Amino acid sequence: MSFGTLGVIALVLYVGVLAVIAEWARRARRDATPSDHFLGGRELGVFVLFLTLYATGYSGNSLLGYPGEAYRRGFSWIMATGFMMSIVVVFHALAPKLRPIAVAHGFVTPGDWVVHRFGGERGGRALRVAVALLMIIALANFLFAQLKALGLMAEQVTEGLVSYEVGVCTLAAVILAYETLGGMRAVAWTDAGQSILMMVGLTALLVWLLGEAGGLGALTEQVLAIRPAAAVVPDALECANWASSILLLGLASMVYPQVIQRVYAANSGRTLQRSFALMTFMPLTTTTVVTLIGLAAIPRFEALGTVAADRVMPLLLGTWAEAGPLFAILGVLVFLGALAAIMSTADSVLLSLGSVVARDLLGRDPTAADTTVLGKRIAAGVMIAMAALALVARNVTLWGLIELKMELLIQCVPAFLLAIHLPRLSARGVFAGLCVGTAIAVGVGLGMGLSRIGGVHTGVIGLAANAGVALVVSLAMPSDQAPGRFEN
């Protein structure tokens, strides 16, 4: 039986398992409120919360984009591990303070914090809408990247038996179905199994690659023989890019709506603390592994194009399968793990998109069942639009999509990180800063075509201006809230 046929069989079985989980989650619903659908009734325990955070954090961008970037850049991409570690570090500055307030006031979406913190101030409504718009754009971008990754993975691993187009449309429909039926419970429960598949599969693939190469030292020699530039010591510009990337990913990931909602969904503060403690080790066991996988592809596949480098992981799985039946089965497991990681991120993004549009942008009641229905309809519309876009826009790198959404999302950081620590920060100040930062990120990054200045991302430069304006305007135009309105 060919590897492609095995891939198709595994894909069908996997979709069947997802359908069963969706039905279990549907039956576990307590009611039709947004809290139950979008947060799973705030009942996530340590094990499920950790695995759903892990599956959401390590997505198609990580499993396809990161190996592709390591293939393109060489050993310098090992700094990606630092990027992912920064996310966990930064979250400790926000999550412990945000969760008690969220529980006390029944937050469902990130915008509920903005309303609580700035709702009574002049400019509070404008800030809420601006934050929601940036988050919606970033989430739509993220969903598009996952759908693109799903199509690439399905086409390559099934050896064309499932085309890119069929993979995108079919798997998008599956995600929409189980997310609509089971909400956060279906998403979190599928994430748990998907995370285990991903960890086992990646570890097996790395062991095989290093074994075939004769160890890490031998692999390094092979890479140097083929592409000496892959091991060049980074210059000052590249080091500046590293530092900028750490700030960009660490800070922007902190305000991912789907991650903030998982902070709300934890059943206790202790559960949240333990889950984040476990997440601390995941960059070493995942990002380092996918980086090494990308490096191992350099001596195996020569002259892949910029976009084609995103196919490194599927190509390696096909090569692995040729080593024998056992390796073909292991290759299929890795395929399922990678597919699971992509789908787990896509479903989380879709769930958050529906809630953010319905609640934060349109201002619907956070306790009404009608808000849940509206969120589901919005999710369906967005999924159809992003799937259509994924079918016509294939020539975009996954890492490029990561940077694009981060440049915008990072402008929301002052509304959360600074606002939760600085009671004197005003809505007018944060709104003015957000506008300035976004203008710099969009104007310089997209308008002038400069993604970096001196190695520093335009989004990071925009954030610096954003925070400065927020502080200056807040001091010049203090908050008009009643004293004691802000709770820390």
C-alpha positions in Angstrom: 0.0 0.0 0.0 1.4 3.4 -1.0 2.1 6.2 1.5 -0.5 8.3 -0.3 -3.2 5.7 0.2 -2.2 5.3 3.9 -2.5 9.1 4.2 -6.0 9.1 2.7 -7.2 6.3 5.0 -5.7 8.0 8.1 -7.4 11.2 7.1 -10.8 9.6 6.8 -10.4 7.8 10.1 -9.2 11.0 11.8 -12.2 13.0 10.5 -14.5 10.2 11.9 -12.9 10.6 15.3 -13.4 14.3 15.3 -17.1 13.8 14.5 -17.5 11.5 17.5 -15.8 14.1 19.8 -18.0 16.8 18.5 -21.1 14.8 19.4 -19.8 14.2 22.9 -19.1 17.9 23.3 -22.6 18.7 22.0 -24.2 16.4 24.6 -22.0 17.9 27.3 -23.4 21.5 26.8 -25.1 23.0 29.8 -26.9 25.8 28.0 -26.7 28.0 24.9 -25.0 31.0 26.5 -21.8 32.6 25.1 -19.9 31.6 28.3 -20.7 27.9 27.8 -20.1 27.8 24.0 -17.1 30.1 23.8 -15.4 29.2 27.1 -16.6 25.7 27.8 -18.4 26.8 30.9 -15.1 27.9 32.4 -14.4 24.2 33.4 -11.0 23.5 31.7 -8.7 21.6 34.1 -4.8 21.5 34.1 -4.3 18.7 31.6 -6.9 19.8 29.0 -5.9 23.5 29.4 -2.2 22.8 29.0 -2.8 20.7 25.9 -5.2 23.1 24.3 -2.7 26.0 24.9 0.0 23.9 23.4 -2.0 22.9 20.3 -3.1 26.4 19.8 0.4 27.9 20.2 2.1 25.4 17.8 0.1 25.5 14.6 0.6 25.2 10.9 2.9 28.2 11.1 5.1 26.2 13.5 5.0 22.8 11.8 5.3 24.0 8.2 6.5 27.6 8.4 9.3 27.1 10.9 11.0 24.1 9.2 10.7 26.1 5.9 12.3 29.2 7.5 15.1 27.0 9.0 15.7 25.5 5.6 16.0 29.0 4.1 18.1 30.7 6.9 20.1 27.9 8.3 21.4 27.5 11.8 20.5 31.1 12.8 16.8 30.0 12.9 17.5 28.2 16.2 16.6 31.5 17.7 13.0 30.6 17.0 13.1 28.7 20.3 13.7 32.0 22.0 10.8 33.6 20.2 8.4 30.9 21.6 9.9 31.1 25.1 9.3 34.9 25.2 5.5 34.2 24.8 5.4 32.2 28.0 7.5 34.7 29.9 5.4 37.7 28.8 2.2 36.0 29.7 3.2 35.9 33.3 2.9 39.7 33.3 -0.7 39.6 32.3 -2.6 36.4 33.0 -2.3 36.3 36.8 -3.8 39.8 37.1 -6.4 39.4 34.3 -8.0 36.1 35.3 -9.4 37.2 38.8 -11.0 40.3 37.2 -12.4 38.2 34.3 -14.0 35.7 36.7 -15.4 38.4 38.9 -17.1 40.2 36.0 -17.9 37.2 33.7 -15.7 38.2 30.8 -16.2 36.2 27.6 -14.1 38.1 25.0 -10.9 40.2 25.2 -13.1 43.3 24.6 -14.9 42.7 27.9 -11.7 43.7 29.6 -11.4 46.9 27.5 -15.0 47.7 28.4 -14.5 47.1 32.0 -11.2 49.1 32.2 -12.1 52.0 29.9 -15.9 51.8 29.3 -16.8 54.8 31.4 -14.2 57.0 29.8 -14.4 59.4 26.9 -13.0 57.5 24.0 -13.6 54.1 25.6 -16.1 52.9 22.9 -13.7 54.0 20.1 -10.9 52.1 21.8 -13.0 48.9 22.1 -13.9 49.0 18.4 -10.3 49.7 17.3 -9.0 46.8 19.4 -11.7 44.5 18.0 -10.9 45.4 14.4 -7.2 44.8 14.8 -7.9 41.4 16.5 -10.4 40.5 13.7 -7.9 41.3 11.0 -5.1 39.3 12.8 -7.5 36.3 13.4 -8.6 36.3 9.8 -5.0 36.3 8.7 -4.2 33.5 11.1 -7.2 31.4 9.9 -6.1 31.9 6.3 -2.6 30.6 7.1 -4.0 27.5 8.8 -6.2 26.7 5.8 -3.3 27.1 3.5 -1.2 24.8 5.6 -4.0 22.2 5.7 -4.2 22.2 1.9 -0.4 21.8 1.5 -0.2 19.0 4.0 -3.1 17.1 2.7 -1.9 17.3 -0.9 1.7 16.4 -0.3 1.3 13.6 2.2 -1.5 11.8 0.2 0.7 12.2 -2.9 -1.9 14.2 -4.7 -4.8 11.8 -4.1 -6.3 14.6 -2.1 -5.7 17.9 -3.9 -4.8 21.2 -2.3 -8.3 22.5 -3.1 -10.1 19.5 -1.8 -8.0 19.5 1.4 -8.8 23.1 2.1 -12.5 22.8 1.5 -13.1 19.5 3.2 -11.1 20.2 6.3 -12.5 23.7 6.6 -16.0 22.2 6.6 -15.0 19.6 9.2 -13.6 22.3 11.5 -16.7 24.5 11.1 -18.9 21.5 11.9 -17.4 20.4 15.2 -16.7 23.9 16.4 -20.4 24.8 15.7 -21.7 21.7 17.4 -19.4 21.5 20.5 -17.9 25.0 20.9 -14.9 25.3 23.3 -15.4 21.8 24.7 -15.0 20.2 21.2 -12.1 22.4 20.5 -10.3 21.7 23.8 -11.0 18.0 23.7 -9.8 17.6 20.2 -6.7 19.7 21.0 -5.8 17.3 23.8 -5.5 14.3 21.5 -4.0 16.3 18.7 -1.2 17.6 21.0 -0.2 14.1 22.0 -0.1 13.0 18.3 2.0 16.0 17.4 4.6 15.5 20.2 5.0 11.8 19.5 5.2 12.3 15.7 7.8 15.1 15.8 10.0 13.2 18.2 10.0 10.1 16.0 10.7 12.0 12.8 13.7 13.9 14.4 15.2 10.6 15.8 15.0 9.1 12.3 16.5 12.1 10.6 19.4 12.3 13.0 19.9 8.6 12.9 20.1 8.7 9.1 22.5 11.6 9.1 24.8 9.9 11.7 24.0 12.4 14.5 23.9 16.1 14.9 27.6 16.6 14.2 27.4 14.7 11.0 24.3 16.6 9.9 26.1 19.9 10.6 29.0 18.8 8.3 26.5 17.8 5.6 24.8 21.2 5.7 28.2 23.0 5.6 29.3 21.0 2.6 26.2 21.9 0.7 25.5 25.4 1.9 28.3 27.0 4.0 26.3 30.2 4.4 23.8 28.3 6.6 26.3 28.4 9.5 27.6 32.0 9.1 27.8 33.9 12.4 25.0 36.4 12.4 25.9 40.0 12.0 24.6 43.0 14.0 21.6 43.4 11.7 20.6 39.8 12.1 21.0 40.1 15.9 18.8 43.2 15.9 16.2 41.1 13.9 16.4 38.4 16.5 15.7 40.8 19.4 12.9 42.4 17.4 11.4 39.0 16.7 11.5 38.1 20.3 9.6 41.3 21.2 7.2 40.9 18.3 6.1 37.3 18.9 6.3 37.5 22.7 4.2 40.7 23.1 1.8 40.1 20.2 1.1 36.5 21.2 0.1 37.7 24.6 -3.0 39.4 23.1 -4.1 36.5 20.9 -7.9 36.5 21.5 -8.0 32.7 21.6 -5.3 32.6 24.3 -6.9 35.3 26.4 -10.1 33.3 26.2 -8.3 30.2 27.5 -7.2 32.3 30.5 -10.9 33.0 31.1 -11.8 29.3 30.6 -9.5 27.9 33.3 -11.4 26.4 36.2 -9.1 28.1 38.8 -6.1 30.3 39.1 -4.0 27.3 40.2 -5.0 25.4 37.1 -3.8 28.3 35.0 -0.5 28.6 36.8 0.2 24.9 36.4 -0.7 24.9 32.8 1.7 27.8 32.0 4.4 26.1 34.1 4.2 23.1 31.7 4.1 25.4 28.7 7.6 26.7 29.7 9.2 23.5 28.4 7.4 23.3 25.1 9.6 25.5 23.0 12.5 23.2 23.7 10.6 20.1 22.8 8.8 21.5 19.8 10.4 24.6 18.2 13.9 23.2 18.6 12.7 20.0 17.0 11.0 21.6 14.0 14.1 23.8 13.5 16.4 20.8 13.4 13.9 19.1 11.0 14.3 22.1 8.6 18.1 21.9 8.8 18.0 18.2 8.1 16.1 19.0 4.9 19.0 21.1 3.5 21.2 18.2 2.4 18.1 16.2 1.2 16.3 18.8 -0.9 18.3 21.3 -2.9 17.1 24.6 -4.4 13.6 24.7 -3.0 12.0 28.1 -3.9 10.9 30.6 -1.2 7.3 29.4 -1.1 8.2 25.7 -1.9 10.2 25.7 1.4 6.9 25.5 3.3 6.7 21.9 1.8 9.8 20.7 3.7 7.8 18.8 6.3 5.5 16.9 3.9 8.5 16.1 1.6 10.4 14.7 4.6 7.4 12.5 5.5 7.3 11.1 2.0 11.0 10.3 2.1 10.6 8.7 5.5 7.8 6.5 4.3 10.1 5.0 1.5 12.3 3.5 4.2 9.8 0.6 4.9 6.3 -0.2 6.1 7.0 0.7 9.7 8.3 4.1 8.7 5.4 4.6 6.5 3.0 4.1 9.4 5.1 6.4 11.6 5.1 8.9 8.8 1.3 8.8 8.7 1.2 9.4 12.5 3.4 12.5 12.1 1.1 13.6 9.3 -1.9 13.3 11.6 0.0 15.1 14.3 0.9 18.0 12.0 -2.6 18.0 10.6 -4.0 18.0 14.1 -1.9 20.9 15.2 -3.1 23.0 12.2 -6.7 22.1 12.8 -6.5 22.8 16.5 -5.3 26.3 15.8 -7.8 26.9 13.1 -10.8 25.9 15.3 -9.6 28.1 18.1 -9.2 31.0 15.8 -12.6 30.5 14.3 -14.2 30.2 17.8 -12.6 33.5 18.9 -13.5 35.3 15.6 -17.2 34.6 16.0 -17.2 35.8 19.6 -15.1 38.9 19.0 -17.2 40.1 16.1 -20.5 39.4 17.8 -19.6 40.8 21.2 -16.7 43.3 20.8 -17.5 44.8 17.5 -21.3 44.6 17.4 -21.8 44.9 21.1 -24.2 42.0 21.6 -25.2 40.9 25.1 -22.5 38.5 26.5 -25.1 36.4 28.4 -27.8 36.0 25.6 -28.2 32.8 23.6 -28.8 35.0 20.5 -25.2 36.1 20.8 -24.0 32.5 20.5 -26.1 32.0 17.4 -24.8 35.1 15.8 -21.2 34.1 16.7 -21.7 30.8 14.9 -23.1 32.4 11.8 -20.2 34.9 11.7 -17.8 32.0 12.1 -19.3 30.2 9.1 -19.2 33.3 6.9 -15.5 34.0 7.8 -14.6 30.4 7.2 -16.1 30.4 3.7 -14.3 33.7 2.9 -10.9 32.5 4.1 -11.2 29.1 2.4 -11.9 30.9 -0.9 -8.9 33.2 -0.4 -6.7 30.2 0.4 -7.7 28.7 -2.9 -6.5 31.7 -4.9 -3.6 33.0 -2.9 -1.1 30.1 -2.7 2.1 32.1 -3.3 2.5 33.5 0.2 5.0 32.1 2.8 3.6 31.1 6.2 6.3 33.0 8.0 5.4 36.1 6.1 1.8 35.7 7.3 3.0 35.3 10.9 4.9 38.6 10.7 2.0 40.4 9.1 -0.6 39.6 11.7 1.9 40.2 14.6 2.7 43.7 13.3 -1.0 44.7 13.8 -1.8 42.6 16.8 1.1 44.0 18.8 -0.5 47.4 18.7 -3.2 46.1 21.1 -0.6 45.4 23.9 -0.9 48.8 25.7 -4.7 48.3 26.1 -3.9 45.1 28.1 -0.4 44.9 29.5 0.1 48.6 30.3 -3.6 49.2 31.3 -3.6 46.4 33.8 -0.5 47.8 35.6 -1.1 51.5 35.2 -4.4 52.8 36.6 -3.7 56.3 35.3 -3.6 55.2 31.7 -6.6 56.8 29.9 -8.8 55.5 27.1 -7.9 58.6 25.0 -4.2 58.0 25.5 -4.4 54.3 24.6 -6.6 55.0 21.6 -4.3 57.8 20.3 -1.3 55.5 20.8 -3.0 52.6 19.0 -3.8 54.8 16.0 -0.2 56.1 15.8 1.3 52.6 16.1 -1.0 51.1 13.5 -0.3 54.0 11.1 3.4 53.3 11.4 3.1 49.5 11.0 0.7 49.8 8.0 2.2 53.0 6.5 5.9 52.0 6.7 5.4 48.2 6.4 2.8 48.0 3.7 2.8 51.5 2.2 6.5 51.9 1.8 7.3 48.2 1.6 9.7 48.1 4.5 9.1 45.2 6.9 12.1 46.2 9.0 14.2 49.2 9.7 17.7 48.4 10.9 16.6 44.8 11.5 13.7 46.0 13.7 10.1 45.2 12.6 8.0 48.1 11.8 5.4 46.8 14.2 7.8 46.9 17.1 8.8 50.5 16.1 5.1 51.3 16.0 4.5 49.8 19.4 7.3 52.0 20.9 5.6 55.1 19.5 2.2 53.6 20.5 3.2 53.2 24.2 4.9 56.7 24.2 1.9 58.5 22.9 -0.4 56.5 25.3 1.6 57.6 28.3 2.0 61.2 27.2 -1.6 61.7 26.3 -2.8 60.0 29.5 -0.7 62.4 31.6 -1.8 65.4 29.6 -5.5 64.3 29.5 -6.2 62.2 32.6 -8.9 59.6 32.9 -12.4 61.0 33.5 -13.5 57.8 35.3 -14.8 58.0 38.8 -12.1 57.2 41.4 -11.9 53.5 42.2 -13.5 52.3 38.9 -10.3 50.4 37.9 -9.8 47.2 39.8 -6.3 45.7 40.0 
